[in-house]
Amino acid sequence: MNKLWKFLQYGYLIIAVICLVEGIVRWNEDREKAYLFLGASIFITLVFFFKRHFRKKVEKRNNQNK
């Protein structure tokens, strides 16, 4: 299951990149939506790093208990 989570966490980065590109594309058309997409991109990137840190912490704890 941990291997599955390792791959799925990169889905967050893919979504963040999509939001970043969408924000850049919409920059001249609609600034409000562009800010929303750019903010979502930043938030999703932070979620990625938080989940990665938490997963590594749990893996380290599980390896110490074995």
MDTraj code that builds the backbone (N, CA, C; nanometers):
import mdtraj as md
import numpy as np

residues = "MET ASN LYS LEU TRP LYS PHE LEU GLN TYR GLY TYR LEU ILE ILE ALA VAL ILE CYS LEU VAL GLU GLY ILE VAL ARG TRP ASN GLU ASP ARG GLU LYS ALA TYR LEU PHE LEU GLY ALA SER ILE PHE ILE THR LEU VAL PHE PHE PHE LYS ARG HIS PHE ARG LYS LYS VAL GLU LYS ARG ASN ASN GLN ASN LYS".split()
xyz = np.array([
    [0.0823, -0.1200, 0.0000],
    [0.0000, 0.0000, 0.0000],
    [0.0864, 0.1259, 0.0000],
    [0.2015, 0.1195, 0.0687],
    [0.2883, 0.2368, 0.0729],
    [0.3416, 0.2723, -0.0654],
    [0.3680, 0.1712, -0.1472],
    [0.4172, 0.1989, -0.2825],
    [0.3101, 0.2712, -0.3636],
    [0.1856, 0.2353, -0.3421],
    [0.0761, 0.3024, -0.4115],
    [0.0701, 0.4494, -0.3713],
    [0.0836, 0.4775, -0.2419],
    [0.0790, 0.6161, -0.1944],
    [0.1969, 0.6968, -0.2465],
    [0.3136, 0.6306, -0.2628],
    [0.4295, 0.7017, -0.3177],
    [0.4000, 0.7530, -0.4579],
    [0.3316, 0.6720, -0.5382],
    [0.2989, 0.7144, -0.6739],
    [0.1831, 0.8140, -0.6770],
    [0.0850, 0.7943, -0.5920],
    [-0.0310, 0.8829, -0.5911],
    [0.0026, 1.0235, -0.5428],
    [0.1042, 1.0348, -0.4590],
    [0.1381, 1.1688, -0.4094],
    [0.1871, 1.2583, -0.5219],
    [0.2420, 1.1997, -0.6271],
    [0.2869, 1.2809, -0.7401],
    [0.1689, 1.3324, -0.8224],
    [0.0509, 1.2769, -0.8017],
    [-0.0700, 1.3308, -0.8630],
    [-0.0965, 1.4728, -0.8161],
    [-0.0607, 1.5021, -0.6904],
    [-0.0751, 1.6381, -0.6394],
    [0.0104, 1.7354, -0.7208],
    [0.1317, 1.6934, -0.7527],
    [0.2187, 1.7818, -0.8311],
    [0.1656, 1.8012, -0.9721],
    [0.1097, 1.6970, -1.0301],
    [0.0525, 1.7082, -1.1645],
    [-0.0635, 1.8070, -1.1631],
    [-0.1500, 1.7960, -1.0632],
    [-0.2630, 1.8882, -1.0520],
    [-0.2140, 2.0303, -1.0274],
    [-0.1083, 2.0458, -0.9465],
    [-0.0532, 2.1789, -0.9203],
    [0.0016, 2.2415, -1.0479],
    [0.0676, 2.1623, -1.1303],
    [0.1213, 2.2142, -1.2559],
    [0.0078, 2.2541, -1.3499],
    [-0.0967, 2.1735, -1.3543],
    [-0.2123, 2.2069, -1.4383],
    [-0.2748, 2.3383, -1.3925],
    [-0.2909, 2.3552, -1.2618],
    [-0.3470, 2.4806, -1.2097],
    [-0.2550, 2.5986, -1.2389],
    [-0.1247, 2.5774, -1.2291],
    [-0.0303, 2.6839, -1.2584],
    [-0.0398, 2.7267, -1.4045],
    [-0.0437, 2.6298, -1.4947],
    [-0.0543, 2.6617, -1.6376],
    [-0.1868, 2.7316, -1.6658],
    [-0.2933, 2.6824, -1.6062],
    [-0.4250, 2.7449, -1.6275],
    [-0.4260, 2.8879, -1.5750],
    [-0.3614, 2.9121, -1.4622],
    [-0.3536, 3.0477, -1.4086],
    [-0.2756, 3.1407, -1.4997],
    [-0.1677, 3.0898, -1.5570],
    [-0.0879, 3.1716, -1.6487],
    [-0.1658, 3.2015, -1.7763],
    [-0.2368, 3.1020, -1.8274],
    [-0.3148, 3.1214, -1.9501],
    [-0.4262, 3.2234, -1.9286],
    [-0.4894, 3.2188, -1.8125],
    [-0.6024, 3.3084, -1.7853],
    [-0.5601, 3.4457, -1.7341],
    [-0.4309, 3.4703, -1.7180],
    [-0.3834, 3.5937, -1.6559],
    [-0.4367, 3.7193, -1.7254],
    [-0.4326, 3.7231, -1.8573],
    [-0.4779, 3.8430, -1.9285],
    [-0.6289, 3.8482, -1.9478],
    [-0.6956, 3.7344, -1.9430],
    [-0.8402, 3.7299, -1.9668],
    [-0.9208, 3.7627, -1.8411],
    [-0.8905, 3.6911, -1.7340],
    [-0.9702, 3.7031, -1.6114],
    [-0.8769, 3.6895, -1.4909],
    [-0.8388, 3.8008, -1.4340],
    [-0.7417, 3.7992, -1.3253],
    [-0.7929, 3.7269, -1.2006],
    [-0.9217, 3.7375, -1.1708],
    [-0.9754, 3.6734, -1.0506],
    [-0.9605, 3.5224, -1.0580],
    [-0.9951, 3.4649, -1.1715],
    [-0.9790, 3.3198, -1.1876],
    [-0.8315, 3.2812, -1.1914],
    [-0.7497, 3.3680, -1.2489],
    [-0.6062, 3.3407, -1.2516],
    [-0.5505, 3.3339, -1.1102],
    [-0.5896, 3.4278, -1.0248],
    [-0.5457, 3.4254, -0.8860],
    [-0.5948, 3.2989, -0.8155],
    [-0.7163, 3.2585, -0.8455],
    [-0.7705, 3.1365, -0.7860],
    [-0.6879, 3.0148, -0.8260],
    [-0.6562, 3.0029, -0.9533],
    [-0.5764, 2.8895, -0.9993],
    [-0.4343, 2.8938, -0.9428],
    [-0.3747, 3.0112, -0.9377],
    [-0.2396, 3.0222, -0.8832],
    [-0.2383, 2.9907, -0.7335],
    [-0.3396, 3.0366, -0.6623],
    [-0.3509, 3.0038, -0.5201],
    [-0.3713, 2.8555, -0.4970],
    [-0.4541, 2.7956, -0.5812],
    [-0.4766, 2.6510, -0.5705],
    [-0.3473, 2.5755, -0.5979],
    [-0.2702, 2.6229, -0.6931],
    [-0.1436, 2.5591, -0.7254],
    [-0.0482, 2.5630, -0.6060],
    [-0.0402, 2.6767, -0.5404],
    [0.0456, 2.6889, -0.4223],
    [-0.0039, 2.5991, -0.3101],
    [-0.1353, 2.6002, -0.2868],
    [-0.1927, 2.5180, -0.1804],
    [-0.1697, 2.3694, -0.2052],
    [-0.1913, 2.3241, -0.3267],
    [-0.1743, 2.1829, -0.3594],
    [-0.0282, 2.1417, -0.3458],
    [0.0638, 2.2315, -0.3813],
    [0.2059, 2.2020, -0.3645],
    [0.2406, 2.1868, -0.2166],
    [0.1845, 2.2725, -0.1327],
    [0.2070, 2.2606, 0.0115],
    [0.1495, 2.1306, 0.0661],
    [0.0340, 2.0898, 0.0159],
    [-0.0261, 1.9631, 0.0582],
    [0.0649, 1.8470, 0.0197],
    [0.1235, 1.8533, -0.1003],
    [0.2157, 1.7489, -0.1442],
    [0.3316, 1.7343, -0.0460],
    [0.3959, 1.8473, -0.0111],
    [0.5103, 1.8401, 0.0790],
    [0.4702, 1.7958, 0.2189],
    [0.3543, 1.8383, 0.2661],
    [0.3070, 1.7950, 0.3972],
    [0.2821, 1.6448, 0.3983],
    [0.2129, 1.5937, 0.2980],
    [0.1832, 1.4505, 0.2942],
    [0.3104, 1.3675, 0.2785],
    [0.4056, 1.4168, 0.1996],
    [0.5310, 1.3439, 0.1821],
    [0.6077, 1.3382, 0.3139],
    [0.6117, 1.4512, 0.3843],
    [0.6803, 1.4550, 0.5137],
    [0.6126, 1.3597, 0.6127],
    [0.4808, 1.3612, 0.6175],
    [0.4077, 1.2763, 0.7104],
    [0.4265, 1.1286, 0.6757],
    [0.4245, 1.0938, 0.5454],
    [0.4427, 0.9549, 0.5037],
    [0.5812, 0.9043, 0.5415],
    [0.6843, 0.9871, 0.5210],
    [0.8204, 0.9477, 0.5567],
    [0.8339, 0.9300, 0.7072],
    [0.7668, 1.0145, 0.7822],
    [0.7699, 1.0047, 0.9278],
    [0.7073, 0.8729, 0.9742],
    [0.5954, 0.8366, 0.9140],
    [0.5282, 0.7112, 0.9493],
    [0.6135, 0.5919, 0.9069],
    [0.6737, 0.5975, 0.7885],
    [0.7594, 0.4879, 0.7435],
    [0.8788, 0.4699, 0.8363],
    [0.9372, 0.5805, 0.8791],
    [1.0510, 0.5726, 0.9709],
    [1.0099, 0.5097, 1.1030],
    [0.8939, 0.5487, 1.1542],
    [0.8449, 0.4914, 1.2797],
    [0.8157, 0.3428, 1.2640],
    [0.7559, 0.3039, 1.1503],
    [0.7251, 0.1630, 1.1282],
    [0.8519, 0.0795, 1.1130],
    [0.9550, 0.1342, 1.0512],
    [1.0806, 0.0599, 1.0352],
    [1.1537, 0.0434, 1.1674],
    [1.1383, 0.1374, 1.2595],
    [1.2011, 0.1259, 1.3904],
    [1.1327, 0.0206, 1.4767],
    [1.0038, 0.0001, 1.4554],
    [0.9275, -0.0957, 1.5356],
    [0.9477, -0.2400, 1.4900],
    [1.0054, -0.2603, 1.3726],
    [1.0224, -0.3980, 1.3223],
    [1.1400, -0.4655, 1.3825],
])
top = md.Topology()
chain = top.add_chain()
for i, resn in enumerate(residues, 1):
    res = top.add_residue(resn, chain, resSeq=i)
    for name in ("N", "CA", "C"):
        top.add_atom(name, md.element.get_by_symbol(name[0]), res)
traj = md.Trajectory(xyz[None], top)
